[in-house]
């Protein structure tokens, strides 16, 4: 994973800008000895937003930008001049990113559309200058408001791939081989378990220039929902898929039992996955004859569509595409927007090395003293 550019988990620290302080200045001109208060308002602090961007497909650009700071508002000044507003910070993320609170694990928001924008931290309001407080009984107010303080929080960004079909199976079930055959994707393929260490996406061409997106995730083993193997880290990518394609090799001892294991691991991870459509593909049938295929057909689960395929010879690939397209276009098509996101279990999160000391940018706004901010003495 060291050389991989696929990053689907990032923890960042965010801070909005504080509001600028109001000015307590008094008007002083040669022929106007008692000009009265004219201190301006402080500027608004910058806010922090999260925005979806379809041009990103990973969180790699945030891996080394772990601190996001908006700038503070400027202080008010003489002649009712307001301070400059702080600059907002916008965190660009790929569509399919889910945001959680890093301290509590609480769900914050889900970015699923391009240019979708969510306010993460609001900037502080600027303080009012002393000219706002003058009245008929208090014509020389000597006070102004300070700006509102900044807000800060640490958040966890998790990417869940957006795809129509998700491939589910044990290691070496032929998922990567199938993806390389039906699409232009070039995943790593080898004859040993856990060849796939990161999710892969491919666009599958269908009839009449139609297509759908297929996602291959690392193999799942029994106990993946409890953190075993690589499954727990990548199981979240299945939540976005509209349809799940279970892949089991034909040389498996008990196909039905292996399907139940895979199905149970998904349900343990998120019971909402029960609402998704499912298709079963028996792979590597080039090793079988017609008699064995007929015998295996009687042992398959009867509640889901099934097909026998071979990525090497191409047998059953066209039939598989037909089944997947028909399932995707049923009236019961799964809506990715209906996903119910549960709060994150922080004890199961990947370990990220955070810096012990956060380098805060210099902010001496409150220490700057304006020589013109003097108290007005009506006797002078």
C-alpha positions in Angstrom: 0.0 0.0 0.0 3.0 2.3 0.4 3.2 3.0 -3.4 -0.6 3.4 -3.8 -2.2 6.7 -4.7 -5.6 5.5 -3.6 -6.4 7.2 -0.2 -9.9 6.7 1.1 -9.5 7.7 4.8 -8.1 11.1 6.0 -8.3 12.8 9.4 -7.9 16.6 9.3 -8.1 19.5 11.9 -10.2 22.5 10.9 -10.6 25.9 12.4 -12.7 28.9 11.3 -11.6 32.5 11.5 -12.5 34.6 14.5 -14.4 37.9 14.1 -12.5 41.2 14.1 -12.9 43.5 17.1 -14.9 46.7 16.8 -13.1 50.1 17.1 -13.7 52.5 19.9 -12.4 55.5 17.9 -13.6 59.1 18.2 -13.7 61.6 15.4 -11.0 64.3 15.8 -10.8 67.1 13.3 -9.5 70.7 13.6 -12.8 72.5 13.5 -14.8 69.6 15.1 -13.4 69.2 18.6 -16.2 67.0 19.8 -16.9 64.8 16.7 -18.3 61.9 18.7 -17.8 58.2 18.2 -17.0 56.8 14.7 -15.4 53.5 15.4 -16.1 50.9 12.7 -17.2 47.3 13.0 -14.9 44.3 12.8 -14.9 42.0 9.8 -16.5 38.5 9.7 -14.2 35.5 10.2 -13.8 33.0 7.4 -15.8 29.8 7.4 -14.8 26.3 6.5 -16.9 24.4 3.8 -16.8 21.0 2.3 -17.6 20.8 -1.5 -18.0 17.9 -3.8 -15.8 17.8 -6.9 -16.3 15.2 -9.6 -12.7 15.7 -10.9 -11.3 14.0 -7.7 -11.5 10.2 -7.2 -9.4 9.9 -4.1 -8.5 11.9 -0.9 -4.8 11.9 -1.8 -4.7 15.7 -2.1 -5.7 16.0 1.6 -3.2 13.4 2.9 -0.5 16.0 3.5 -2.8 19.0 4.2 -4.0 18.0 7.6 -4.6 21.4 9.0 -7.3 23.7 7.4 -7.4 27.2 8.8 -9.7 30.0 7.6 -8.4 33.6 8.2 -9.8 35.9 10.9 -11.6 39.2 10.2 -9.9 42.5 10.4 -10.5 45.1 13.1 -12.7 48.1 12.6 -11.1 51.5 12.3 -11.9 55.3 12.2 -14.6 56.9 10.1 -16.9 53.9 10.6 -14.6 51.8 8.4 -15.4 48.1 8.8 -12.6 45.5 9.0 -11.9 43.1 6.2 -13.8 39.9 6.2 -11.7 36.7 6.6 -11.3 34.3 3.6 -13.3 31.1 3.6 -11.6 27.8 3.2 -13.2 25.2 0.9 -12.2 21.5 1.2 -12.7 19.8 -2.2 -13.6 16.1 -1.9 -14.6 13.5 -4.4 -18.3 12.6 -4.7 -19.1 9.8 -2.2 -17.2 11.3 0.8 -18.8 10.9 4.2 -17.7 13.2 7.1 -17.6 12.1 10.7 -16.6 13.9 13.9 -13.1 12.6 14.9 -13.7 13.0 18.6 -17.2 11.4 19.0 -17.6 9.4 15.7 -20.9 11.2 15.0 -22.1 11.4 11.4 -21.9 15.0 10.0 -22.7 14.9 6.3 -22.6 13.0 3.1 -21.2 14.5 -0.2 -22.8 12.7 -3.2 -23.1 15.4 -5.9 -20.7 17.6 -7.8 -20.6 21.2 -6.3 -22.6 20.1 -3.3 -21.5 22.4 -0.5 -21.9 21.9 3.3 -20.9 24.4 6.0 -18.5 22.6 8.4 -17.5 25.5 10.7 -19.0 29.0 10.7 -16.7 32.0 11.0 -17.1 34.3 14.0 -19.1 37.5 13.7 -17.2 40.8 13.9 -17.7 43.1 16.9 -19.6 46.3 16.6 -17.8 49.6 16.8 -18.6 52.3 19.4 -20.6 54.4 17.0 -23.4 51.7 17.2 -23.9 52.4 20.9 -24.3 56.2 20.9 -27.7 57.4 22.2 -29.1 60.7 23.3 -28.1 59.9 26.9 -24.8 58.3 26.1 -23.2 60.4 23.3 -19.6 59.3 23.9 -19.6 55.5 24.4 -16.1 54.3 25.2 -16.5 50.7 24.5 -16.8 48.4 21.4 -17.5 44.7 21.0 -14.8 42.1 20.6 -15.2 39.6 17.7 -16.7 36.1 18.2 -14.1 33.4 18.8 -13.1 30.9 16.2 -14.6 27.3 16.1 -12.5 24.2 15.7 -12.9 20.5 15.3 -11.2 17.4 13.9 -13.1 15.5 11.3 -12.6 12.2 9.5 -13.3 11.9 5.8 -14.2 8.5 4.4 -14.6 7.8 0.7 -17.2 5.3 -0.4 -17.0 4.6 -4.1 -20.0 5.3 -6.3 -20.7 2.4 -8.5 -23.6 0.4 -9.9 -22.3 -3.1 -9.4 -20.0 -4.2 -6.6 -18.0 -7.4 -6.7 -18.1 -9.5 -3.5 -16.2 -12.7 -2.9 -13.4 -14.4 -1.1 -9.8 -13.9 -2.2 -8.9 -15.5 -5.5 -12.6 -15.7 -6.6 -11.8 -14.1 -10.0 -13.1 -10.6 -9.3 -10.2 -8.7 -10.8 -10.1 -11.0 -13.8 -13.7 -10.4 -14.5 -13.3 -6.6 -14.2 -10.4 -6.7 -16.7 -12.4 -8.7 -19.2 -15.6 -6.7 -19.2 -14.0 -3.2 -18.9 -10.8 -1.4 -19.8 -9.6 -1.5 -16.1 -6.2 -3.1 -15.5 -6.3 -4.4 -11.9 -3.4 -6.5 -10.6 -4.1 -10.2 -11.2 -2.1 -13.1 -9.7 -2.7 -16.6 -8.4 -2.4 -15.8 -4.7 -4.9 -14.4 -2.0 -5.3 -10.7 -1.5 -3.8 -9.7 -4.8 -6.2 -6.7 -4.8 -5.2 -4.3 -2.1 -7.3 -1.3 -3.2 -10.7 -0.9 -4.9 -10.8 -0.7 -8.7 -13.4 0.9 -10.9 -14.3 -0.1 -14.5 -17.0 1.0 -17.0 -18.7 -2.0 -18.5 -20.0 -1.4 -22.1 -23.5 -2.8 -22.9 -25.7 -2.8 -25.9 -26.7 0.4 -27.8 -23.8 2.5 -26.3 -25.1 2.0 -22.8 -22.8 1.3 -19.8 -22.6 0.8 -16.1 -19.9 1.1 -13.5 -18.4 -2.0 -11.7 -16.3 -1.9 -8.6 -13.9 -4.5 -7.4 -12.9 -4.5 -3.7 -10.3 -6.6 -1.9 -11.4 -10.1 -0.9 -13.6 -10.7 2.1 -12.9 -13.4 4.6 -15.0 -14.8 7.4 -14.8 -12.3 10.3 -14.2 -9.3 8.1 -17.0 -7.4 9.9 -15.0 -7.8 13.1 -11.8 -6.4 11.6 -10.1 -9.6 10.2 -8.3 -9.4 6.9 -8.7 -6.3 4.6 -12.5 -6.5 4.4 -13.3 -4.1 7.2 -11.4 -1.3 5.6 -13.1 -1.6 2.3 -16.5 -2.9 3.2 -17.9 0.7 3.2 -17.4 0.9 -0.5 -20.1 -1.7 -1.0 -22.7 0.6 0.7 -22.7 2.8 -2.4 -23.3 0.0 -4.9 -26.8 -0.4 -6.3 -26.3 -4.2 -6.9 -24.0 -6.8 -5.4 -22.5 -9.5 -7.6 -21.4 -12.4 -5.4 -18.6 -14.4 -7.1 -17.8 -18.0 -6.0 -15.3 -20.3 -7.8 -16.8 -23.5 -9.2 -14.2 -25.6 -7.3 -15.5 -24.5 -3.9 -16.6 -27.4 -1.7 -19.9 -25.9 -0.7 -21.1 -23.0 -2.8 -24.2 -22.3 -0.8 -22.3 -22.3 2.5 -19.7 -19.8 1.1 -22.5 -17.5 -0.2 -24.1 -17.5 3.3 -20.7 -16.6 4.9 -20.3 -13.6 2.5 -23.9 -12.5 3.0 -23.7 -12.7 6.8 -20.5 -10.6 6.8 -22.2 -7.9 4.9 -25.3 -7.9 7.1 -23.1 -7.8 10.3 -21.3 -4.8 8.9 -24.5 -2.9 7.9 -28.0 -4.4 8.0 -29.1 -1.8 5.4 -27.3 -4.0 2.8 -30.2 -6.4 2.9 -32.2 -4.0 0.7 -29.7 -4.3 -2.2 -30.3 -6.5 -5.2 -28.0 -9.5 -5.4 -26.7 -11.7 -8.3 -24.6 -14.9 -7.9 -21.9 -15.8 -10.4 -20.1 -19.1 -10.4 -16.7 -18.5 -11.8 -13.9 -20.6 -13.4 -16.5 -23.0 -15.1 -13.9 -23.7 -17.9 -12.7 -26.5 -15.5 -16.2 -28.2 -15.6 -18.2 -30.2 -18.1 -21.9 -29.9 -18.7 -22.7 -32.7 -16.3 -21.0 -31.0 -13.4 -22.5 -27.6 -14.2 -26.0 -29.2 -14.1 -25.2 -30.9 -10.7 -24.0 -27.6 -9.2 -27.1 -25.8 -10.4 -29.2 -27.8 -8.1 -27.1 -26.7 -5.1 -27.4 -23.0 -5.7 -29.5 -20.6 -3.6 -32.9 -20.2 -5.2 -33.7 -16.7 -4.0 -31.3 -14.8 -6.3 -30.4 -14.9 -10.0 -27.4 -17.0 -10.8 -25.1 -17.6 -13.8 -22.1 -19.7 -14.7 -19.2 -17.7 -16.2 -15.6 -18.1 -17.3 -13.5 -15.0 -17.6 -10.8 -17.0 -19.5 -13.1 -18.4 -22.3 -15.8 -15.8 -22.1 -18.5 -18.3 -21.4 -21.6 -16.7 -19.8 -20.2 -13.1 -19.9 -22.9 -11.9 -22.2 -25.6 -13.5 -20.1 -24.1 -12.0 -17.0 -24.3 -8.5 -18.5 -27.9 -9.0 -19.4 -28.8 -10.1 -15.9 -26.9 -7.2 -14.3 -28.6 -4.6 -16.7 -32.0 -6.0 -16.0 -31.5 -6.0 -12.3 -30.2 -2.4 -12.3 -33.2 -1.2 -14.3 -35.9 -2.8 -12.1 -38.4 -0.7 -10.3 -36.7 -1.7 -7.0 -33.4 0.0 -8.1 -31.4 0.9 -5.0 -31.0 4.6 -4.3 -27.6 5.4 -2.9 -29.1 8.6 -1.4 -31.3 6.4 0.9 -28.3 5.0 2.8 -28.6 5.4 6.5 -25.1 6.3 7.8 -24.4 5.1 11.3 -22.0 6.8 13.6 -18.4 5.7 13.3 -16.8 3.2 15.8 -13.6 5.0 16.5 -12.0 1.9 18.0 -12.1 0.2 14.6 -10.6 3.1 12.6 -7.2 2.9 10.9 -4.3 4.3 13.0 -3.1 7.6 11.7 0.0 9.3 13.0 -1.1 12.8 14.0 1.4 15.5 14.8 1.6 16.2 18.5 2.0 20.0 18.0 -0.4 21.8 15.7 1.3 24.8 14.1 -1.2 27.6 14.5 -0.8 30.6 12.1 0.3 33.9 13.7 -2.8 35.9 14.7 -1.9 39.1 16.5 -5.0 41.0 15.6 -6.0 41.6 19.2 -2.5 42.8 20.2 -2.4 45.6 17.5 -3.1 49.0 19.1 -4.4 51.7 16.9 -3.1 55.0 18.1 -6.3 56.7 17.0 -8.4 54.5 19.3 -8.3 56.9 22.2 -11.0 57.7 24.7 -13.0 60.8 24.0 -12.8 63.4 26.8 -15.6 65.9 26.4 -13.8 68.5 28.5 -10.8 68.7 26.2 
